[in-house]
Amino acid sequence: MKNTLYLLGILSFALVLYTIHLSQENGELKQAVHAQYTSELASASEKLNNLSKTVLQAQLFQDEQARSEEMDSIWRLSNELRNSITKLPIQSEVASELLSYLGKMGEQAKRGTEADWEGISQNMKMLSEDWTVATARYFAADSDYNTWQDHVLDEVNSPFKQVSTTVKSYREANFPITASESDYQKKRELAHITDKDVTKEQAVNRVQELFPTIDGATLTVSMNADDAAYPFYHIQFVRGSRLGYADVTKKGGHLLSFLLERPVNEQSISQQQARDTATQFLKQAGFTDVVYTEARENHEAWHFVFTRQAGDALVYPDSIQLKIAKDNGEVLGANTMEYIQKETIPDTKPTPLNADEYFTDRVTVEDTKLVYTENAGYELVLCYEMTVRVNNDTNDTFRVLIDANTHDVIQTEKLI
C-alpha cells in the first residue's frame, strides 16, 4: 500500500512539473508569435513610409532617366510591401484592398504609365497616416499577448476598417479600368456572341446530340449562379453508374463544359485512336479551326489540348481540353470555355529575331513557332515560342515566350 501511494505521489509530482513546463512552453510560444508579428508589422510600416516618400520624390524629376529610377524603386518597394502584408494577421478584406492597390501601383510604375502620380502621392501620404493610427493599438499592447490577440480577432471594431475603405476609394480614383481590362471583361461576358438565346429544351437537345450516350438518363436543368459572368444552363444527368453534367450558354447554346463519371475498364485503344476520336468530336461540335497541341494521360483517360489557329500562329488563350476514355474512346470530359471567350487577333507582324545573338553560346534552339498569348495587362501579343536547351551536364530545357515585336521575354518555363 505504501509503495502504491509512493508511486502515485511521484506520478502526481511529475504531472505537476510537466504541466508547469507545458505552460512555460505555451507562454514562450505566445511571446514568440507576438514578437514575430510585431516585427512584421513594424517592417510593413517602415516599407509603407519608404514607398510614400519614393512616390513623392518621383514628382521632382522631369528627366526621363532620373524619373525612371524612381519608378523602378516604386515597383520594387510596392512588391516588398505586398510581401510583408501577406504575413500580417489582418482581415482578408483589408489585405485584399491593399494588395490590389499596391499591385496596380507597381504595374503602372513598371510600365512607366502616365498615371496621376501627384494624386497617388497625396493618397499615399494620407494612407500612411491612417496606417499609423490603425497600428497604434497593436503596438500599444506591448508584450501582452492576450491584449494583442483581442485586437487581431476584433473584426467588428478593427482599426484597419478605415484603411480598407480609404484604399478602395484610392484604387478606383487613381487606377480606372484600362482599355485592355475593359476588353477582357467584355470577353468574359461573351459580348462578342450575337446569337439568339436558346430555350432549356434546345440546350438539352444540343447536349444529347453531342453526347448520345446520355439518352435515357434522368435530367435536371438549372440556371447559373447569380455571380456568373453570363447566363448558362447547368444540365445534370444520371443513369445507373453514369452521372455527370453539361453547361451550355443561354446565348447561342454553345457547349461550355461536360463531365461524365463512370467506371473505366482496362485500356483497349491506342493514343492515336483516342486522338482521332477527339478530332472527330470537335468537328461534329463545330470547332473546325483548332489543331492538336498537347497530350497527357492517367490510368483511365487521355487528356488532349486543341488550340485555335489564326494564320501561322496558335492562339493559346483559345484552347479546348478533352478527356477521352482509354477503354472505348468515349468523351468523358470537355472544357471549351476559353475557346468560347474568343480573342480578337491584333493586326501585327513579327519582327525577325536573331537567336544566335539573343541567347548565349551555351544555348541551342530546338524549336520555334508563332503563338498569341496574353501579357500581364490582358493584352493579346504575338510571340515567338522557343524550346531551348542549355548545353550542360543535365541538358536543361526551357520554353521561352518572347514578344515578336519588342523581343521582351513574356515567360520562361523549365520543361521536365
C-alpha positions as CSV (number, residue, x, y, z in Angstrom):
1,M,0.0,0.0,0.0
2,K,2.8,2.4,1.0
3,N,4.6,1.6,-2.3
4,T,1.4,2.3,-4.3
5,L,0.9,5.7,-2.5
6,Y,4.6,6.4,-3.1
7,L,4.3,5.8,-6.8
8,L,1.1,7.8,-7.0
9,G,2.9,10.7,-5.3
10,I,5.8,10.5,-7.7
11,L,3.4,10.5,-10.7
12,S,1.4,13.4,-9.4
13,F,4.6,15.4,-8.8
14,A,5.8,14.6,-12.3
15,L,2.4,15.6,-13.8
16,V,2.6,19.0,-12.0
17,L,6.2,19.5,-13.3
18,Y,5.0,18.6,-16.8
19,T,2.1,21.0,-16.6
20,I,4.3,23.8,-15.4
21,H,6.8,23.0,-18.2
22,L,4.0,22.9,-20.8
23,S,2.6,26.2,-19.6
24,Q,6.0,27.8,-19.8
25,E,6.4,26.4,-23.4
26,N,3.0,27.8,-24.4
27,G,3.8,31.1,-22.8
28,E,7.1,31.2,-24.7
29,L,5.3,30.2,-28.0
30,K,2.8,33.0,-27.5
31,Q,5.5,35.5,-26.9
32,A,7.4,34.3,-30.0
33,V,4.3,34.6,-32.1
34,H,3.6,38.1,-30.7
35,A,7.2,39.2,-31.3
36,Q,7.2,37.8,-34.9
37,Y,4.0,39.6,-35.9
38,T,5.1,42.8,-34.1
39,S,8.3,42.7,-36.1
40,E,6.4,42.1,-39.4
41,L,4.1,45.0,-38.6
42,A,7.0,47.3,-37.9
43,S,8.7,46.2,-41.1
44,A,5.5,46.8,-43.1
45,S,5.1,50.3,-41.6
46,E,8.7,51.2,-42.5
47,K,8.2,50.0,-46.1
48,L,4.9,51.9,-46.4
49,N,6.7,55.1,-45.3
50,N,9.6,54.5,-47.7
51,L,7.2,53.9,-50.5
52,S,5.3,57.0,-49.7
53,K,8.5,59.1,-49.8
54,T,9.6,57.5,-53.0
55,V,6.3,58.3,-54.8
56,L,6.7,61.9,-53.6
57,Q,10.3,62.0,-54.8
58,A,9.2,60.9,-58.3
59,Q,7.4,64.2,-58.6
60,L,10.7,66.1,-58.5
61,F,12.0,64.9,-61.9
62,Q,11.2,65.7,-65.4
63,D,14.4,64.0,-66.7
64,E,13.4,60.6,-68.1
65,Q,16.3,58.7,-66.7
66,A,16.0,60.1,-63.2
67,R,12.2,59.6,-63.1
68,S,12.7,56.0,-64.4
69,E,15.0,55.2,-61.5
70,E,12.3,56.4,-59.1
71,M,9.7,54.3,-60.9
72,D,11.9,51.3,-60.5
73,S,12.1,51.9,-56.8
74,I,8.3,52.3,-56.6
75,W,7.9,49.0,-58.3
76,R,10.4,47.3,-56.0
77,L,9.1,48.8,-52.8
78,S,5.4,48.1,-53.7
79,N,6.3,44.4,-54.2
80,E,8.2,44.3,-50.9
81,L,5.3,45.9,-49.1
82,R,2.9,43.4,-50.7
83,N,5.0,40.6,-49.4
84,S,5.0,42.0,-45.9
85,I,1.2,42.4,-45.9
86,T,0.7,38.8,-46.7
87,K,2.5,37.9,-43.5
88,L,0.3,40.0,-41.3
89,P,-2.7,38.7,-39.3
90,I,-5.1,41.4,-40.6
91,Q,-8.6,40.9,-42.0
92,S,-8.8,39.4,-45.5
93,E,-10.8,42.4,-46.8
94,V,-8.2,44.9,-45.7
95,A,-5.3,42.8,-47.1
96,S,-7.2,42.3,-50.4
97,E,-7.7,46.0,-50.9
98,L,-4.1,46.9,-50.0
99,L,-2.6,44.2,-52.2
100,S,-4.8,45.2,-55.1
101,Y,-3.9,48.9,-54.8
102,L,-0.2,48.2,-54.4
103,G,-0.3,45.8,-57.3
104,K,-1.8,48.4,-59.6
105,M,0.8,50.9,-58.5
106,G,3.7,48.5,-59.1
107,E,2.3,47.7,-62.6
108,Q,1.9,51.4,-63.5
109,A,5.4,52.2,-62.3
110,K,7.0,49.2,-64.1
111,R,5.3,50.2,-67.4
112,G,6.1,53.9,-67.0
113,T,2.4,54.7,-67.5
114,E,1.4,58.3,-67.3
115,A,-0.8,57.8,-64.2
116,D,-1.9,60.5,-61.8
117,W,1.2,60.2,-59.7
118,E,0.6,63.6,-57.9
119,G,-2.8,62.3,-56.7
120,I,-1.2,58.9,-55.8
121,S,1.4,60.8,-53.8
122,Q,-1.2,62.7,-51.8
123,N,-3.2,59.5,-51.2
124,M,-0.1,57.6,-50.1
125,K,0.6,60.3,-47.5
126,M,-2.9,60.0,-46.1
127,L,-2.7,56.2,-46.2
128,S,0.5,56.3,-44.1
129,E,-1.3,58.5,-41.6
130,D,-4.3,56.1,-41.5
131,W,-1.9,53.1,-41.2
132,T,-0.1,54.8,-38.2
133,V,-3.5,55.3,-36.4
134,A,-4.6,51.7,-37.2
135,T,-1.4,50.1,-36.0
136,A,-1.1,52.1,-32.8
137,R,-3.4,49.8,-30.9
138,Y,-1.3,46.8,-31.9
139,F,1.9,48.4,-30.7
140,A,0.3,49.6,-27.5
141,A,-0.3,46.0,-26.5
142,D,3.5,45.9,-25.9
143,S,4.3,42.4,-24.6
144,D,0.8,41.5,-23.5
145,Y,-0.2,38.6,-25.9
146,N,-3.8,38.4,-24.8
147,T,-4.5,42.1,-25.4
148,W,-2.7,41.9,-28.8
149,Q,-4.8,38.8,-29.7
150,D,-8.0,40.6,-28.8
151,H,-7.1,43.4,-31.3
152,V,-6.4,40.8,-34.0
153,L,-9.6,39.0,-33.6
154,D,-11.8,42.0,-33.2
155,E,-13.1,42.3,-36.8
156,V,-16.1,44.5,-35.9
157,N,-14.0,47.3,-34.3
158,S,-10.9,46.7,-36.3
159,P,-8.8,49.9,-36.7
160,F,-7.9,48.7,-40.2
161,K,-11.5,49.0,-41.5
162,Q,-10.9,52.7,-42.3
163,V,-7.7,51.8,-44.1
164,S,-9.7,49.3,-46.3
165,T,-12.4,51.9,-47.1
166,T,-9.8,54.6,-47.9
167,V,-7.6,52.3,-50.1
168,K,-10.6,51.2,-52.1
169,S,-11.6,54.7,-52.9
170,Y,-7.9,55.5,-53.9
171,R,-7.8,52.4,-56.2
172,E,-11.0,53.4,-58.0
173,A,-9.8,57.0,-58.4
174,N,-6.2,56.5,-59.3
175,F,-6.4,53.4,-61.4
176,P,-9.6,53.5,-63.5
177,I,-10.2,50.4,-65.6
178,T,-7.9,50.3,-68.7
179,A,-9.0,49.6,-72.2
180,S,-7.4,46.2,-72.2
181,E,-9.1,45.3,-68.9
182,S,-12.4,46.5,-70.3
183,D,-11.9,44.3,-73.4
184,Y,-11.0,41.4,-71.1
185,Q,-14.3,41.9,-69.2
186,K,-16.3,42.1,-72.3
187,K,-14.7,38.8,-73.5
188,R,-15.5,37.1,-70.2
189,E,-19.1,38.3,-70.6
190,L,-19.3,36.8,-74.1
191,A,-20.1,40.3,-75.5
192,H,-18.9,39.1,-79.0
193,I,-21.6,36.5,-79.3
194,T,-24.6,37.9,-81.2
195,D,-26.6,34.6,-81.4
196,K,-30.2,34.4,-80.1
197,D,-31.0,32.9,-76.8
198,V,-31.9,29.2,-76.7
199,T,-34.6,27.6,-74.6
200,K,-34.0,25.0,-71.9
201,E,-35.3,22.3,-74.3
202,Q,-32.9,23.4,-77.1
203,A,-30.0,23.3,-74.7
204,V,-30.9,19.8,-73.6
205,N,-31.3,18.7,-77.3
206,R,-27.8,20.1,-78.1
207,V,-26.2,18.1,-75.3
208,Q,-28.0,14.9,-76.3
209,E,-26.9,15.5,-79.9
210,L,-23.2,15.8,-78.9
211,F,-23.3,13.1,-76.3
212,P,-25.9,10.4,-77.4
213,T,-24.7,8.0,-74.7
214,I,-26.7,10.0,-72.1
215,D,-30.0,9.3,-73.8
216,G,-32.4,7.8,-71.3
217,A,-30.8,9.5,-68.4
218,T,-32.7,11.4,-65.8
219,L,-32.0,15.1,-66.4
220,T,-32.2,18.1,-64.1
221,V,-31.8,21.6,-65.6
222,S,-31.0,24.8,-63.6
223,M,-29.7,28.2,-64.4
224,N,-26.3,29.6,-63.5
225,A,-25.4,31.2,-60.1
226,D,-26.1,34.9,-59.7
227,D,-22.4,35.9,-59.8
228,A,-21.7,34.2,-63.1
229,A,-20.3,36.4,-65.9
230,Y,-23.0,35.3,-68.3
231,P,-26.2,33.1,-68.2
232,F,-25.9,29.4,-68.9
233,Y,-27.9,26.2,-68.4
234,H,-26.5,23.6,-66.0
235,I,-27.7,20.2,-67.1
236,Q,-27.2,17.3,-64.6
237,F,-27.8,13.7,-65.7
238,V,-27.8,10.3,-64.1
239,R,-28.4,6.8,-65.4
240,G,-27.2,3.9,-63.3
241,S,-23.5,4.2,-62.6
242,R,-23.2,7.0,-65.2
243,L,-23.6,10.5,-63.9
244,G,-22.4,14.0,-64.8
245,Y,-23.3,17.4,-66.1
246,A,-23.0,19.8,-69.0
247,D,-23.0,23.6,-69.1
248,V,-24.5,25.3,-72.2
249,T,-24.6,29.1,-72.8
250,K,-28.1,30.6,-73.0
251,K,-26.8,32.9,-75.7
252,G,-26.4,30.7,-78.8
253,G,-26.5,27.3,-77.0
254,H,-22.7,26.8,-77.0
255,L,-21.2,24.0,-75.0
256,L,-19.0,25.3,-72.2
257,S,-18.2,22.1,-70.3
258,F,-19.1,18.5,-70.0
259,L,-18.1,15.8,-67.4
260,L,-19.1,12.1,-67.3
261,E,-18.3,9.9,-64.3
262,R,-18.4,6.2,-64.9
263,P,-16.3,3.0,-64.3
264,V,-13.5,2.8,-66.8
265,N,-12.2,-0.7,-67.8
266,E,-8.7,-1.6,-69.0
267,Q,-7.1,0.2,-71.9
268,S,-8.1,-1.2,-75.3
269,I,-7.5,1.7,-77.7
270,S,-4.2,3.5,-78.6
271,Q,-3.3,7.1,-78.1
272,Q,-3.8,7.8,-81.8
273,Q,-7.3,6.2,-81.8
274,A,-8.2,8.3,-78.9
275,R,-6.9,11.4,-80.6
276,D,-8.8,10.6,-83.8
277,T,-12.0,10.3,-81.7
278,A,-11.3,13.7,-80.1
279,T,-10.7,15.3,-83.5
280,Q,-13.9,13.8,-84.9
281,F,-15.9,15.1,-81.9
282,L,-14.6,18.6,-82.3
283,K,-15.6,18.7,-86.0
284,Q,-19.1,17.5,-85.1
285,A,-19.3,20.2,-82.4
286,G,-18.3,22.9,-84.9
287,F,-14.8,23.5,-83.7
288,T,-13.1,23.5,-87.1
289,D,-10.3,25.9,-86.6
290,V,-8.4,24.1,-83.8
291,V,-5.3,21.9,-84.0
292,Y,-3.8,19.4,-81.6
293,T,-1.1,20.8,-79.3
294,E,-0.7,18.7,-76.2
295,A,-1.4,15.3,-74.6
296,R,-1.3,13.9,-71.1
297,E,-2.6,10.6,-69.6
298,N,-3.6,8.8,-66.5
299,H,-4.7,5.2,-65.9
300,E,-8.3,5.9,-67.1
301,A,-8.1,8.5,-69.9
302,W,-6.1,10.6,-72.4
303,H,-6.2,14.4,-71.9
304,F,-5.8,16.3,-75.1
305,V,-5.5,20.0,-75.8
306,F,-6.6,21.6,-79.0
307,T,-5.8,25.3,-79.8
308,R,-7.3,27.7,-82.3
309,Q,-5.0,28.5,-85.2
310,A,-5.0,32.0,-86.7
311,G,-2.8,32.1,-89.8
312,D,0.6,30.7,-88.9
313,A,0.1,31.3,-85.2
314,L,-1.6,29.4,-82.4
315,V,-3.9,31.4,-80.1
316,Y,-3.1,29.8,-76.7
317,P,-6.0,31.6,-74.8
318,D,-8.4,29.9,-77.2
319,S,-7.9,26.3,-76.3
320,I,-10.1,23.3,-75.7
321,Q,-9.4,20.4,-73.3
322,L,-10.9,17.0,-73.9
323,K,-10.8,13.8,-71.8
324,I,-11.1,10.5,-73.8
325,A,-11.7,7.1,-72.1
326,K,-9.0,4.6,-72.7
327,D,-11.4,1.6,-72.8
328,N,-13.7,2.7,-75.7
329,G,-12.8,6.2,-76.7
330,E,-15.8,7.8,-75.2
331,V,-15.7,11.6,-74.4
332,L,-15.6,11.8,-70.6
333,G,-14.9,15.5,-70.4
334,A,-14.8,18.7,-72.3
335,N,-13.8,22.3,-71.5
336,T,-14.4,24.8,-74.2
337,M,-14.8,27.9,-72.0
338,E,-11.5,29.5,-73.1
339,Y,-12.4,29.0,-76.8
340,I,-15.9,30.4,-76.3
341,Q,-14.3,33.6,-74.9
342,K,-12.7,34.1,-78.3
343,E,-9.8,36.5,-78.6
344,T,-9.7,39.4,-81.1
345,I,-6.5,38.9,-83.1
346,P,-4.3,42.1,-83.2
347,D,-3.1,43.3,-86.6
348,T,0.6,42.7,-86.1
349,K,3.6,41.1,-87.8
350,P,6.6,39.6,-86.2
351,T,10.0,41.4,-86.2
352,P,12.8,38.9,-87.1
353,L,14.9,37.8,-84.1
354,N,18.4,36.5,-84.4
355,A,18.5,33.7,-81.9
356,D,22.3,33.4,-82.1
357,E,22.7,36.9,-80.8
358,Y,19.7,36.8,-78.4
359,F,20.9,33.7,-76.4
360,T,24.3,32.8,-75.0
361,D,26.7,30.4,-76.8
362,R,25.6,27.6,-74.4
363,V,22.0,27.6,-75.7
364,T,20.7,25.6,-78.6
365,V,17.3,26.5,-80.1
366,E,15.4,23.2,-80.6
367,D,12.1,24.6,-82.0
368,T,10.4,27.9,-82.8
369,K,6.8,28.7,-83.6
370,L,4.5,31.7,-83.5
371,V,1.8,32.0,-80.8
372,Y,-0.5,34.5,-79.4
373,T,-0.7,34.8,-75.6
374,E,-1.8,37.3,-73.0
375,N,0.6,39.6,-71.1
376,A,0.1,40.9,-67.6
377,G,-2.2,43.6,-68.9
378,Y,-4.7,41.1,-70.5
379,E,-3.4,42.2,-74.0
380,L,-3.0,39.6,-76.6
381,V,0.5,39.7,-78.1
382,L,2.2,37.8,-80.8
383,C,5.2,35.8,-79.5
384,Y,8.0,33.5,-80.6
385,E,7.7,30.3,-78.6
386,M,11.1,28.8,-78.5
387,T,12.2,25.5,-77.0
388,V,15.8,25.9,-76.0
389,R,18.3,23.6,-74.5
390,V,21.3,24.5,-72.3
391,N,24.4,22.6,-73.2
392,N,25.3,21.5,-69.7
393,D,25.6,18.2,-67.8
394,T,21.8,17.9,-67.4
395,N,20.8,19.4,-70.8
396,D,18.2,21.6,-69.1
397,T,15.4,22.5,-71.5
398,F,13.2,25.7,-71.3
399,R,10.1,27.0,-73.1
400,V,10.6,30.7,-73.7
401,L,7.9,33.1,-74.9
402,I,9.4,36.3,-76.5
403,D,7.3,39.2,-77.7
404,A,7.6,39.0,-81.5
405,N,7.8,42.8,-81.8
406,T,9.6,44.2,-78.8
407,H,11.6,41.0,-78.1
408,D,10.8,41.2,-74.4
409,V,10.6,37.9,-72.6
410,I,7.0,37.3,-71.6
411,Q,7.5,33.9,-69.9
412,T,10.2,31.3,-69.2
413,E,9.3,27.8,-68.1
414,K,11.6,24.9,-67.3
415,L,10.4,21.7,-69.0
416,I,10.7,18.4,-67.3
